[in-house]
Amino acid sequence: TELRKFPLENWATIGQLSNLERFLRIKGKAGVNRWLGWRPEVGGNAMNPNMHPHGGGSSHRGPRRNPVSRWGVHSKNYKTRAPGKPLGLILRRRLCGRLQRKFGILPP
């Protein structure tokens, strides 16, 4: 239910990607990820309180606040886009379920 414009110079490819089972490969150990260029991730509650809002405390208790990033921005179910920002290529935004039923897009 969202309408978008797109440039006419865009190209599209129709077909199937090769090696679809690539993600099913069992890596075996953490070192394989390191060979592929991935660095290990450290959870926020394992850090010091000066490094992450979830850090600090003894015995690594869970966070005492909603999930946030290292800079304190909410990371789950929090819209960060400014409401006054122009839509750009979007002609009409997707309506929520209540408005879709109101305008007859969804059955009541």
N, CA, C and O atoms as a Tinker XYZ file with bonds, in Angstrom:
   432  protein
     1  N      0.814000   -1.194000    0.000000    73     2
     2  CA     0.000000    0.000000    0.000000    64     1     3
     3  C      0.860000    1.262000    0.000000    63     2     4     5
     4  O      0.370000    2.354000    0.288000    81     3
     5  N      2.131000    1.107000   -0.321000    73     3     6
     6  CA     3.013000    2.269000   -0.392000    64     5     7
     7  C      3.367000    2.513000   -1.854000    63     6     8     9
     8  O      3.726000    1.576000   -2.567000    81     7
     9  N      3.273000    3.734000   -2.297000    73     7    10
    10  CA     3.599000    4.081000   -3.671000    64     9    11
    11  C      4.951000    4.763000   -3.708000    63    10    12    13
    12  O      5.219000    5.664000   -2.914000    81    11
    13  N      5.804000    4.337000   -4.630000    73    11    14
    14  CA     7.130000    4.921000   -4.764000    64    13    15
    15  C      7.403000    5.256000   -6.229000    63    14    16    17
    16  O      6.923000    4.581000   -7.139000    81    15
    17  N      8.182000    6.307000   -6.429000    73    15    18
    18  CA     8.717000    6.608000   -7.749000    64    17    19
    19  C     10.089000    5.963000   -7.862000    63    18    20    21
    20  O     10.754000    5.723000   -6.854000    81    19
    21  N     10.507000    5.685000   -9.081000    73    19    22
    22  CA    11.870000    5.208000   -9.280000    64    21    23
    23  C     12.351000    5.687000  -10.640000    63    22    24    25
    24  O     11.544000    5.851000  -11.556000    81    23
    25  N     13.645000    5.912000  -10.788000    73    23    26
    26  CA    14.172000    6.399000  -12.067000    64    25    27
    27  C     13.987000    5.373000  -13.170000    63    26    28    29
    28  O     14.070000    4.170000  -12.926000    81    27
    29  N     13.736000    5.848000  -14.384000    73    27    30
    30  CA    13.538000    4.936000  -15.512000    64    29    31
    31  C     14.847000    4.305000  -15.973000    63    30    32    33
    32  O     14.833000    3.351000  -16.751000    81    31
    33  N     15.980000    4.829000  -15.499000    73    31    34
    34  CA    17.267000    4.243000  -15.881000    64    33    35
    35  C     17.603000    3.009000  -15.049000    63    34    36    37
    36  O     18.617000    2.360000  -15.303000    81    35
    37  N     16.776000    2.672000  -14.063000    73    35    38
    38  CA    17.061000    1.517000  -13.214000    64    37    39
    39  C     16.987000    0.226000  -14.019000    63    38    40    41
    40  O     16.231000    0.115000  -14.985000    81    39
    41  N     17.789000   -0.742000  -13.598000    73    39    42
    42  CA    17.811000   -2.057000  -14.214000    64    41    43
    43  C     17.346000   -3.086000  -13.191000    63    42    44    45
    44  O     17.477000   -2.878000  -11.985000    81    43
    45  N     16.809000   -4.180000  -13.674000    73    43    46
    46  CA    16.418000   -5.286000  -12.801000    64    45    47
    47  C     16.907000   -6.582000  -13.423000    63    46    48    49
    48  O     16.980000   -6.710000  -14.646000    81    47
    49  N     17.238000   -7.531000  -12.578000    73    47    50
    50  CA    17.682000   -8.832000  -13.036000    64    49    51
    51  C     16.644000   -9.861000  -12.607000    63    50    52    53
    52  O     16.221000   -9.885000  -11.451000    81    51
    53  N     16.243000  -10.704000  -13.539000    73    51    54
    54  CA    15.265000  -11.743000  -13.257000    64    53    55
    55  C     15.996000  -13.071000  -13.306000    63    54    56    57
    56  O     16.716000  -13.358000  -14.262000    81    55
    57  N     15.808000  -13.879000  -12.272000    73    55    58
    58  CA    16.458000  -15.171000  -12.262000    64    57    59
    59  C     16.680000  -15.637000  -10.845000    63    58    60    61
    60  O     16.070000  -15.124000   -9.907000    81    59
    61  N     17.561000  -16.619000  -10.693000    73    59    62
    62  CA    17.814000  -17.229000   -9.405000    64    61    63
    63  C     19.278000  -17.030000   -9.050000    63    62    64    65
    64  O     20.157000  -17.146000   -9.903000    81    63
    65  N     19.531000  -16.726000   -7.772000    73    63    66
    66  CA    20.900000  -16.595000   -7.318000    64    65    67
    67  C     21.543000  -17.966000   -7.225000    63    66    68    69
    68  O     20.875000  -18.963000   -6.953000    81    67
    69  N     22.841000  -18.005000   -7.452000    73    67    70
    70  CA    23.542000  -19.275000   -7.331000    64    69    71
    71  C     23.955000  -19.496000   -5.883000    63    70    72    73
    72  O     24.002000  -18.552000   -5.094000    81    71
    73  N     24.250000  -20.725000   -5.541000    73    71    74
    74  CA    24.750000  -21.122000   -4.221000    64    73    75
    75  C     23.797000  -20.676000   -3.115000    63    74    76    77
    76  O     24.207000  -19.976000   -2.189000    81    75
    77  N     22.535000  -21.075000   -3.205000    73    75    78
    78  CA    21.549000  -20.688000   -2.208000    64    77    79
    79  C     21.807000  -21.327000   -0.847000    63    78    80    81
    80  O     21.323000  -20.821000    0.166000    81    79
    81  N     22.562000  -22.434000   -0.798000    73    79    82
    82  CA    22.826000  -23.097000    0.478000    64    81    83
    83  C     24.076000  -22.580000    1.163000    63    82    84    85
    84  O     24.603000  -23.238000    2.060000    81    83
    85  N     24.562000  -21.411000    0.757000    73    83    86
    86  CA    25.785000  -20.868000    1.333000    64    85    87
    87  C     25.638000  -20.646000    2.839000    63    86    88    89
    88  O     26.573000  -20.893000    3.600000    81    87
    89  N     24.459000  -20.177000    3.266000    73    87    90
    90  CA    24.279000  -19.869000    4.684000    64    89    91
    91  C     24.075000  -21.123000    5.528000    63    90    92    93
    92  O     24.091000  -21.031000    6.755000    81    91
    93  N     23.883000  -22.293000    4.916000    73    91    94
    94  CA    23.704000  -23.533000    5.663000    64    93    95
    95  C     25.032000  -24.172000    6.064000    63    94    96    97
    96  O     25.045000  -25.158000    6.801000    81    95
    97  N     26.142000  -23.623000    5.588000    73    95    98
    98  CA    27.447000  -24.194000    5.881000    64    97    99
    99  C     27.736000  -24.082000    7.373000    63    98   100   101
   100  O     27.562000  -23.016000    7.965000    81    99
   101  N     28.172000  -25.171000    7.973000    73    99   102
   102  CA    28.537000  -25.177000    9.387000    64   101   103
   103  C     29.988000  -24.734000    9.482000    63   102   104   105
   104  O     30.879000  -25.366000    8.914000    81   103
   105  N     30.219000  -23.650000   10.201000    73   103   106
   106  CA    31.567000  -23.082000   10.232000    64   105   107
   107  C     32.487000  -23.838000   11.180000    63   106   108   109
   108  O     33.694000  -23.878000   10.941000    81   107
   109  N     31.970000  -24.431000   12.234000    73   107   110
   110  CA    32.790000  -25.289000   13.072000    64   109   111
   111  C     33.416000  -24.613000   14.265000    63   110   112   113
   112  O     33.410000  -25.179000   15.358000    81   111
   113  N     33.958000  -23.416000   14.096000    73   111   114
   114  CA    34.594000  -22.750000   15.221000    64   113   115
   115  C     34.629000  -21.254000   14.947000    63   114   116   117
   116  O     34.439000  -20.803000   13.818000    81   115
   117  N     34.876000  -20.504000   16.005000    73   115   118
   118  CA    34.853000  -19.050000   15.869000    64   117   119
   119  C     35.964000  -18.552000   14.957000    63   118   120   121
   120  O     35.838000  -17.485000   14.357000    81   119
   121  N     37.038000  -19.303000   14.847000    73   119   122
   122  CA    38.153000  -18.863000   14.007000    64   121   123
   123  C     37.784000  -18.752000   12.543000    63   122   124   125
   124  O     38.380000  -17.960000   11.813000    81   123
   125  N     36.799000  -19.542000   12.095000    73   123   126
   126  CA    36.386000  -19.461000   10.694000    64   125   127
   127  C     35.770000  -18.101000   10.408000    63   126   128   129
   128  O     36.003000  -17.522000    9.347000    81   127
   129  N     34.980000  -17.587000   11.353000    73   127   130
   130  CA    34.444000  -16.243000   11.177000    64   129   131
   131  C     35.564000  -15.220000   11.129000    63   130   132   133
   132  O     35.473000  -14.253000   10.373000    81   131
   133  N     36.610000  -15.404000   11.908000    73   131   134
   134  CA    37.725000  -14.476000   11.881000    64   133   135
   135  C     38.424000  -14.514000   10.532000    63   134   136   137
   136  O     38.889000  -13.483000   10.045000    81   135
   137  N     38.504000  -15.707000    9.916000    73   135   138
   138  CA    39.104000  -15.792000    8.584000    64   137   139
   139  C     38.294000  -15.014000    7.571000    63   138   140   141
   140  O     38.839000  -14.479000    6.605000    81   139
   141  N     36.978000  -14.950000    7.793000    73   139   142
   142  CA    36.099000  -14.244000    6.873000    64   141   143
   143  C     36.023000  -12.752000    7.175000    63   142   144   145
   144  O     35.259000  -12.037000    6.527000    81   143
   145  N     36.790000  -12.272000    8.134000    73   143   146
   146  CA    36.856000  -10.841000    8.387000    64   145   147
   147  C     35.927000  -10.337000    9.461000    63   146   148   149
   148  O     35.810000   -9.124000    9.632000    81   147
   149  N     35.251000  -11.216000   10.204000    73   147   150
   150  CA    34.326000  -10.786000   11.249000    64   149   151
   151  C     35.073000  -10.682000   12.568000    63   150   152   153
   152  O     35.779000  -11.611000   12.963000    81   151
   153  N     34.916000   -9.539000   13.257000    73   151   154
   154  CA    35.476000   -9.370000   14.584000    64   153   155
   155  C     34.455000   -9.830000   15.620000    63   154   156   157
   156  O     33.254000   -9.778000   15.351000    81   155
   157  N     34.891000  -10.277000   16.792000    73   155   158
   158  CA    33.927000  -10.706000   17.808000    64   157   159
   159  C     33.134000   -9.522000   18.358000    63   158   160   161
   160  O     33.646000   -8.406000   18.446000    81   159
   161  N     31.884000   -9.779000   18.724000    73   159   162
   162  CA    31.026000   -8.754000   19.297000    64   161   163
   163  C     30.952000   -8.942000   20.807000    63   162   164   165
   164  O     30.903000  -10.065000   21.309000    81   163
   165  N     30.945000   -7.844000   21.504000    73   163   166
   166  CA    30.859000   -7.872000   22.963000    64   165   167
   167  C     29.526000   -7.269000   23.356000    63   166   168   169
   168  O     29.175000   -6.184000   22.893000    81   167
   169  N     28.772000   -7.963000   24.210000    73   167   170
   170  CA    27.483000   -7.455000   24.659000    64   169   171
   171  C     27.650000   -6.228000   25.540000    63   170   172   173
   172  O     28.672000   -6.055000   26.206000    81   171
   173  N     26.628000   -5.381000   25.531000    73   171   174
   174  CA    26.693000   -4.150000   26.301000    64   173   175
   175  C     26.786000   -4.377000   27.793000    63   174   176   177
   176  O     27.444000   -3.607000   28.492000    81   175
   177  N     26.127000   -5.441000   28.308000    73   175   178
   178  CA    26.146000   -5.636000   29.758000    64   177   179
   179  C     27.479000   -6.213000   30.225000    63   178   180   181
   180  O     27.710000   -6.295000   31.432000    81   179
   181  N     28.355000   -6.611000   29.321000    73   179   182
   182  CA    29.685000   -7.075000   29.711000    64   181   183
   183  C     30.681000   -5.927000   29.767000    63   182   184   185
   184  O     31.820000   -6.117000   30.192000    81   183
   185  N     30.265000   -4.733000   29.343000    73   183   186
   186  CA    31.174000   -3.589000   29.311000    64   185   187
   187  C     31.106000   -2.822000   30.626000    63   186   188   189
   188  O     30.262000   -3.081000   31.485000    81   187
   189  N     32.009000   -1.886000   30.748000    73   187   190
   190  CA    31.988000   -0.976000   31.883000    64   189   191
   191  C     30.897000    0.067000   31.676000    63   190   192   193
   192  O     30.490000    0.303000   30.539000    81   191
   193  N     30.412000    0.699000   32.745000    73   191   194
   194  CA    29.342000    1.677000   32.574000    64   193   195
   195  C     29.768000    2.918000   31.800000    63   194   196   197
   196  O     28.912000    3.642000   31.291000    81   195
   197  N     31.069000    3.183000   31.699000    73   195   198
   198  CA    31.487000    4.321000   30.887000    64   197   199
   199  C     31.563000    3.975000   29.404000    63   198   200   201
   200  O     31.773000    4.864000   28.580000    81   199
   201  N     31.394000    2.684000   29.044000    73   199   202
   202  CA    31.456000    2.271000   27.650000    64   201   203
   203  C     30.079000    2.023000   27.049000    63   202   204   205
   204  O     29.902000    2.145000   25.837000    81   203
   205  N     29.093000    1.674000   27.891000    73   203   206
   206  CA    27.770000    1.317000   27.379000    64   205   207
   207  C     26.738000    1.579000   28.467000    63   206   208   209
   208  O     27.028000    1.376000   29.646000    81   207
   209  N     25.530000    2.029000   28.094000    73   207   210
   210  CA    24.494000    2.258000   29.118000    64   209   211
   211  C     24.086000    1.001000   29.878000    63   210   212   213
   212  O     23.594000    1.109000   31.002000    81   211
   213  N     24.273000   -0.191000   29.303000    73   211   214
   214  CA    23.907000   -1.427000   30.000000    64   213   215
   215  C     25.043000   -1.969000   30.842000    63   214   216   217
   216  O     24.864000   -2.978000   31.524000    81   215
   217  N     26.188000   -1.346000   30.820000    73   215   218
   218  CA    27.367000   -1.892000   31.473000    64   217   219
   219  C     27.341000   -1.720000   32.975000    63   218   220   221
   220  O     26.478000   -1.044000   33.534000    81   219
   221  N     28.315000   -2.356000   33.613000    73   219   222
   222  CA    28.481000   -2.237000   35.056000    64   221   223
   223  C     27.663000   -3.231000   35.829000    63   222   224   225
   224  O     26.878000   -3.986000   35.255000    81   223
   225  N     27.845000   -3.233000   37.140000    73   223   226
   226  CA    27.130000   -4.162000   38.004000    64   225   227
   227  C     27.882000   -5.460000   38.149000    63   226   228   229
   228  O     28.722000   -5.813000   37.322000    81   227
   229  N     27.563000   -6.164000   39.218000    73   227   230
   230  CA    28.231000   -7.442000   39.445000    64   229   231
   231  C     27.376000   -8.566000   38.871000    63   230   232   233
   232  O     26.156000   -8.442000   38.768000    81   231
   233  N     28.013000   -9.634000   38.508000    73   231   234
   234  CA    27.412000  -10.873000   37.994000    64   233   235
   235  C     26.593000  -10.654000   36.733000    63   234   236   237
   236  O     25.675000  -11.427000   36.458000    81   235
   237  N     26.899000   -9.633000   35.970000    73   235   238
   238  CA    26.308000   -9.406000   34.641000    64   237   239
   239  C     24.798000   -9.528000   34.656000    63   238   240   241
   240  O     24.228000  -10.328000   33.914000    81   239
   241  N     24.153000   -8.746000   35.491000    73   239   242
   242  CA    22.695000   -8.724000   35.466000    64   241   243
   243  C     22.220000   -8.136000   34.147000    63   242   244   245
   244  O     22.961000   -7.427000   33.467000    81   243
   245  N     20.988000   -8.435000   33.798000    73   243   246
   246  CA    20.438000   -7.890000   32.567000    64   245   247
   247  C     20.300000   -6.387000   32.635000    63   246   248   249
   248  O     20.413000   -5.805000   33.714000    81   247
   249  N     20.058000   -5.747000   31.507000    73   247   250
   250  CA    19.957000   -4.290000   31.522000    64   249   251
   251  C     18.738000   -3.838000   32.323000    63   250   252   253
   252  O     17.680000   -4.466000   32.267000    81   251
   253  N     18.894000   -2.755000   33.060000    73   251   254
   254  CA    17.811000   -2.222000   33.855000    64   253   255
   255  C     17.110000   -1.106000   33.123000    63   254   256   257
   256  O     16.516000   -0.221000   33.738000    81   255
   257  N     17.180000   -1.149000   31.818000    73   255   258
   258  CA    16.487000   -0.174000   30.984000    64   257   259
   259  C     16.212000   -0.824000   29.642000    63   258   260   261
   260  O     16.710000   -1.915000   29.363000    81   259
   261  N     15.419000   -0.156000   28.804000    73   259   262
   262  CA    15.099000   -0.723000   27.498000    64   261   263
   263  C     16.359000   -0.843000   26.652000    63   262   264   265
   264  O     17.323000   -0.114000   26.886000    81   263
   265  N     16.375000   -1.761000   25.659000    73   263   266
   266  CA    17.580000   -1.944000   24.849000    64   265   267
   267  C     17.963000   -0.661000   24.127000    63   266   268   269
   268  O     17.150000   -0.058000   23.426000    81   267
   269  N     19.200000   -0.260000   24.306000    73   267   270
   270  CA    19.698000    0.953000   23.674000    64   269   271
   271  C     21.038000    0.646000   23.016000    63   270   272   273
   272  O     21.664000   -0.376000   23.300000    81   271
   273  N     21.467000    1.540000   22.138000    73   271   274
   274  CA    22.776000    1.407000   21.513000    64   273   275
   275  C     23.838000    1.923000   22.480000    63   274   276   277
   276  O     23.532000    2.338000   23.598000    81   275
   277  N     25.054000    1.890000   22.043000    73   275   278
   278  CA    26.150000    2.360000   22.875000    64   277   279
   279  C     26.020000    3.851000   23.183000    63   278   280   281
   280  O     26.548000    4.329000   24.187000    81   279
   281  N     25.321000    4.577000   22.322000    73   279   282
   282  CA    25.170000    6.017000   22.491000    64   281   283
   283  C     23.853000    6.381000   23.160000    63   282   284   285
   284  O     23.525000    7.564000   23.261000    81   283
   285  N     23.089000    5.389000   23.620000    73   283   286
   286  CA    21.878000    5.656000   24.370000    64   285   287
   287  C     20.633000    5.809000   23.524000    63   286   288   289
   288  O     19.586000    6.183000   24.054000    81   287
   289  N     20.703000    5.532000   22.208000    73   287   290
   290  CA    19.528000    5.633000   21.337000    64   289   291
   291  C     18.785000    4.302000   21.405000    63   290   292   293
   292  O     19.404000    3.244000   21.294000    81   291
   293  N     17.483000    4.340000   21.584000    73   291   294
   294  CA    16.686000    3.113000   21.665000    64   293   295
   295  C     16.880000    2.284000   20.395000    63   294   296   297
   296  O     16.939000    2.822000   19.290000    81   295
   297  N     16.978000    0.962000   20.575000    73   295   298
   298  CA    17.279000    0.102000   19.439000    64   297   299
   299  C     16.119000   -0.792000   19.034000    63   298   300   301
   300  O     16.222000   -1.474000   18.014000    81   299
   301  N     15.032000   -0.825000   19.774000    73   299   302
   302  CA    13.893000   -1.666000   19.414000    64   301   303
   303  C     12.631000   -0.819000   19.391000    63   302   304   305
   304  O     12.327000   -0.120000   20.357000    81   303
   305  N     11.898000   -0.882000   18.288000    73   303   306
   306  CA    10.588000   -0.248000   18.151000    64   305   307
   307  C     10.636000    1.260000   18.382000    63   306   308   309
   308  O      9.692000    1.830000   18.929000    81   307
   309  N     11.705000    1.902000   17.979000    73   307   310
   310  CA    11.821000    3.343000   18.159000    64   309   311
   311  C     12.090000    3.978000   16.805000    63   310   312   313
   312  O     13.121000    3.713000   16.187000    81   311
   313  N     11.164000    4.820000   16.338000    73   311   314
   314  CA    11.331000    5.440000   15.035000    64   313   315
   315  C     12.256000    6.642000   15.175000    63   314   316   317
   316  O     12.017000    7.528000   15.996000    81   315
   317  N     13.307000    6.667000   14.374000    73   315   318
   318  CA    14.292000    7.737000   14.482000    64   317   319
   319  C     14.178000    8.744000   13.348000    63   318   320   321
   320  O     14.887000    9.750000   13.355000    81   319
   321  N     13.307000    8.504000   12.373000    73   319   322
   322  CA    13.188000    9.427000   11.261000    64   321   323
   323  C     12.396000   10.656000   11.698000    63   322   324   325
   324  O     11.378000   10.534000   12.380000    81   323
   325  N     12.865000   11.836000   11.305000    73   323   326
   326  CA    12.193000   13.072000   11.669000    64   325   327
   327  C     10.859000   13.168000   10.926000    63   326   328   329
   328  O     10.818000   12.901000    9.724000    81   327
   329  N      9.759000   13.542000   11.604000    73   327   330
   330  CA     8.463000   13.583000   10.922000    64   329   331
   331  C      8.382000   14.671000    9.855000    63   330   332   333
   332  O      7.590000   14.550000    8.920000    81   331
   333  N      9.179000   15.724000    9.972000    73   331   334
   334  CA     9.113000   16.780000    8.974000    64   333   335
   335  C     10.010000   16.565000    7.777000    63   334   336   337
   336  O     10.036000   17.395000    6.868000    81   335
   337  N     10.757000   15.452000    7.760000    73   335   338
   338  CA    11.682000   15.193000    6.663000    64   337   339
   339  C     10.893000   14.862000    5.400000    63   338   340   341
   340  O      9.898000   14.142000    5.480000    81   339
   341  N     11.308000   15.367000    4.233000    73   339   342
   342  CA    10.547000   15.083000    3.017000    64   341   343
   343  C     10.588000   13.596000    2.677000    63   342   344   345
   344  O     11.521000   12.883000    3.047000    81   343
   345  N      9.564000   13.149000    1.968000    73   343   346
   346  CA     9.426000   11.731000    1.668000    64   345   347
   347  C     10.343000   11.280000    0.539000    63   346   348   349
   348  O     10.632000   10.088000    0.433000    81   347
   349  N     10.807000   12.191000   -0.305000    73   347   350
   350  CA    11.700000   11.791000   -1.385000    64   349   351
   351  C     10.952000   11.032000   -2.456000    63   350   352   353
   352  O     10.032000   11.572000   -3.070000    81   351
   353  N     11.332000    9.783000   -2.691000    73   351   354
   354  CA    10.726000    8.980000   -3.747000    64   353   355
   355  C      9.434000    8.314000   -3.314000    63   354   356   357
   356  O      8.766000    7.688000   -4.137000    81   355
   357  N      9.059000    8.429000   -2.041000    73   355   358
   358  CA     7.822000    7.809000   -1.568000    64   357   359
   359  C      6.669000    8.771000   -1.837000    63   358   360   361
   360  O      6.668000    9.896000   -1.337000    81   359
   361  N      5.681000    8.330000   -2.631000    73   359   362
   362  CA     4.532000    9.172000   -2.916000    64   361   363
   363  C      3.509000    9.124000   -1.797000    63   362   364   365
   364  O      2.944000   10.150000   -1.418000    81   363
   365  N      3.271000    7.925000   -1.266000    73   363   366
   366  CA     2.299000    7.782000   -0.190000    64   365   367
   367  C      2.801000    6.726000    0.775000    63   366   368   369
   368  O      3.136000    5.614000    0.369000    81   367
   369  N      2.854000    7.066000    2.027000    73   367   370
   370  CA     3.352000    6.129000    3.026000    64   369   371
   371  C      2.379000    4.979000    3.241000    63   370   372   373
   372  O      1.196000    5.075000    2.913000    81   371
   373  N      2.898000    3.892000    3.797000    73   371   374
   374  CA     2.074000    2.754000    4.142000    64   373   375
   375  C      1.198000    3.151000    5.325000    63   374   376   377
   376  O      1.681000    3.727000    6.299000    81   375
   377  N     -0.093000    2.839000    5.234000    73   375   378
   378  CA    -1.027000    3.176000    6.300000    64   377   379
   379  C     -1.035000    2.074000    7.349000    63   378   380   381
   380  O     -0.813000    0.906000    7.028000    81   379
   381  N     -1.289000    2.442000    8.602000    73   379   382
   382  CA    -1.423000    1.445000    9.642000    64   381   383
   383  C     -2.714000    0.655000    9.428000    63   382   384   385
   384  O     -3.565000    1.053000    8.633000    81   383
   385  N     -2.856000   -0.461000   10.138000    73   383   386
   386  CA    -3.996000   -1.338000    9.934000    64   385   387
   387  C     -5.336000   -0.657000   10.178000    63   386   388   389
   388  O     -6.307000   -0.912000    9.466000    81   387
   389  N     -5.387000    0.218000   11.198000    73   387   390
   390  CA    -6.634000    0.900000   11.506000    64   389   391
   391  C     -7.070000    1.776000   10.333000    63   390   392   393
   392  O     -8.248000    1.778000    9.975000    81   391
   393  N     -6.152000    2.512000    9.737000    73   391   394
   394  CA    -6.514000    3.371000    8.613000    64   393   395
   395  C     -6.771000    2.568000    7.339000    63   394   396   397
   396  O     -7.573000    2.981000    6.501000    81   395
   397  N     -6.099000    1.424000    7.184000    73   395   398
   398  CA    -6.369000    0.584000    6.024000    64   397   399
   399  C     -7.802000    0.070000    6.069000    63   398   400   401
   400  O     -8.473000    0.016000    5.039000    81   399
   401  N     -8.281000   -0.311000    7.264000    73   399   402
   402  CA    -9.662000   -0.762000    7.379000    64   401   403
   403  C    -10.629000    0.409000    7.159000    63   402   404   405
   404  O    -11.709000    0.241000    6.592000    81   403
   405  N    -10.221000    1.589000    7.617000    73   403   406
   406  CA   -11.095000    2.752000    7.473000    64   405   407
   407  C    -11.307000    3.110000    6.007000    63   406   408   409
   408  O    -12.417000    3.466000    5.610000    81   407
   409  N    -10.259000    3.018000    5.208000    73   407   410
   410  CA   -10.354000    3.381000    3.793000    64   409   411
   411  C    -10.660000    2.189000    2.889000    63   410   412   413
   412  O    -10.660000    2.332000    1.667000    81   411
   413  N    -10.922000    1.012000    3.471000    73   411   414
   414  CA   -11.360000   -0.126000    2.684000    64   413   415
   415  C    -10.261000   -0.894000    2.010000    63   414   416   417
   416  O    -10.543000   -1.680000    1.106000    81   415
   417  N     -9.004000   -0.708000    2.408000    73   415   418
   418  CA    -7.913000   -1.481000    1.818000    64   417   419
   419  C     -7.903000   -2.878000    2.401000    63   418   420   421
   420  O     -7.702000   -3.850000    1.673000    81   419
   421  N     -8.118000   -2.996000    3.706000    73   419   422
   422  CA    -8.220000   -4.291000    4.379000    64   421   423
   423  C     -9.688000   -4.580000    4.672000    63   422   424   425
   424  O    -10.476000   -3.653000    4.858000    81   423
   425  N    -10.059000   -5.857000    4.714000    73   423   426
   426  CA   -11.445000   -6.155000    5.122000    64   425   427
   427  C    -11.630000   -5.838000    6.587000    63   426   428   429
   428  O    -10.688000   -5.985000    7.366000    81   427
   429  N    -12.824000   -5.405000    6.993000    73   427   430
   430  CA   -13.063000   -5.028000    8.409000    64   429   431
   431  C    -13.018000   -6.222000    9.346000    63   430   432
   432  O    -13.199000   -6.066000   10.554000    81   431
